[in-house]
Amino acid sequence: MSHPAPVTPSFPYKLVATDLDGTLLRPDDTVSVRTRDALTAATAAGAAHIIVTGRAVPWTRHILDDLGYDGLAVCGQGAQVYHAGEHRLLTSVTLDRQLAGLALAKIEAEIGPLALAASRDGLDGEILVGPGYAVQDGPLPTVAFTDVSDLWAAPLNKVYIQHPGLGDDALTDVARRVAGDLVGVTMAGEGVVELLPLGLSKATGLSLAARRLGAKAVDTIAFGDMPNDIPMFGWAAHGVAMANAHAELKAVADEVTTSNEADGIAVVLERLLG
């Protein structure tokens, strides 16, 4: 009597791209056992997992190390492709400081003074923080500056802006309208509006990393929660927004899963794995 051959789990994608904050990470910055198991099962079925985050490498490395993650990561909103296993920066794109200065001048002419911060390039790039900028809690120290010329003293990946009277969405809209021909503008989280090299996005960084992994857009499923994930959803074959996602991302998502706290990534991967 013949026995059926064991079923090998099939998975329709070669690449699983996940944002970090609000997506892969729970509110306490951990990844659940269920989500880890689902990602392990997807990779066992032939997919690669890649983290795609707005955080620059210095603010991502410790998290990847804690997760035991040794693959590629797209960091800095697409500016950096980082090999976590080798602790090596593979590619890095910097902001044209003259264009960024002009962009800031145009935004401030429209709405008044901004509070500023910036992310310096490199594996150990510092976060510079100017007067009045509200910094979110994090494990890494920041470097205070008072003279705006200090902001431009070394290569930057991005500049962060805050305004005393405008919310994140309104500030993003104004910055895009008056300076969108000079820099990219994205909203990456609460209180995090960023000026980036023009044309740079998570999609550009992900496409570079995917090429290194032998994967294409048609092979990719992406998970995210914020407007800075919109380009990644536009590039990937299938975009999944978390239940806790910003309304702008949900509007362009192919589906909405449960929240990051309720294993939203695992819910989708388990279904796809059958």
Disulfide bonds with the S-S distance in Angstrom:
none
